[in-house]
């Protein structure tokens, strides 16, 4: 798993531009939240890394998924 830092996001925005970056983020959010009812309902826990805790507050895996969920690729 790659943890994105502020520096990583800044570099990405410099490469593809802010408008393109925001368009991709909005598209991904619309796609994922548009399939909200397909996701498995289960309790989530915080994942601990040396850099800190990543809280799991949203559904992360569609029911019909095979392999890695697109949101994790």
C-alpha positions as CSV (number, residue, x, y, z in Angstrom):
1,X,0.0,0.0,0.0
2,X,1.3,3.5,-0.9
3,X,0.5,6.2,1.6
4,X,0.2,9.5,-0.3
5,X,1.8,12.4,1.4
6,X,1.2,16.1,0.8
7,X,4.4,16.2,-1.2
8,X,3.2,13.3,-3.4
9,X,-0.1,15.1,-4.2
10,X,1.8,18.3,-4.9
11,X,4.0,16.6,-7.4
12,X,1.0,14.9,-9.1
13,X,-0.8,18.3,-9.4
14,X,2.4,19.8,-10.9
15,X,2.6,17.0,-13.5
16,X,-1.1,16.8,-14.6
17,X,-2.4,20.2,-13.5
18,X,-4.9,21.1,-10.8
19,X,-8.0,21.0,-13.0
20,X,-7.1,17.6,-14.4
21,X,-6.3,16.3,-10.8
22,X,-9.7,17.6,-9.4
23,X,-11.6,16.1,-12.4
24,X,-10.0,12.7,-11.7
25,X,-10.7,12.9,-8.0
26,X,-14.4,13.9,-8.5
27,X,-14.9,11.2,-11.1
28,X,-13.5,8.5,-8.7
29,X,-15.7,9.8,-5.9
30,X,-18.8,9.8,-8.1
31,X,-18.0,6.3,-9.3
32,X,-17.4,4.9,-5.9
33,X,-20.3,6.6,-4.1
34,X,-22.6,5.8,-7.0
35,X,-22.1,2.1,-6.2
36,X,-22.5,2.6,-2.4
37,X,-25.2,0.0,-2.0
38,X,-23.0,-2.7,-3.6
39,X,-20.4,-2.4,-0.8
40,X,-20.1,-4.9,2.0
41,X,-21.3,-3.7,5.3
42,X,-18.9,-4.5,8.1
43,X,-17.2,-2.8,11.0
44,X,-13.9,-1.1,10.2
45,X,-10.8,-0.5,12.2
46,X,-7.9,1.8,12.2
47,X,-4.8,0.5,10.3
48,X,-1.6,1.3,12.0
49,X,1.5,2.4,10.1
50,X,4.8,3.9,11.2
51,X,3.5,7.2,9.8
52,X,0.3,7.1,11.8
53,X,-3.2,5.6,11.8
54,X,-5.4,5.4,8.8
55,X,-9.0,5.3,10.0
56,X,-11.4,3.1,8.0
57,X,-14.6,5.0,8.0
58,X,-16.1,4.1,4.6
59,X,-17.0,0.9,2.8
60,X,-14.0,-0.3,0.9
61,X,-15.0,-3.4,-1.1
62,X,-17.9,-4.0,-3.5
63,X,-19.8,-7.2,-3.0
64,X,-19.2,-8.5,-6.6
65,X,-15.5,-7.6,-6.6
66,X,-13.0,-10.1,-8.0
67,X,-9.5,-9.3,-6.9
68,X,-8.4,-5.8,-5.7
69,X,-11.2,-3.2,-5.5
70,X,-10.6,-0.5,-8.1
71,X,-10.4,2.1,-5.3
72,X,-7.3,0.3,-4.0
73,X,-5.5,0.0,-7.4
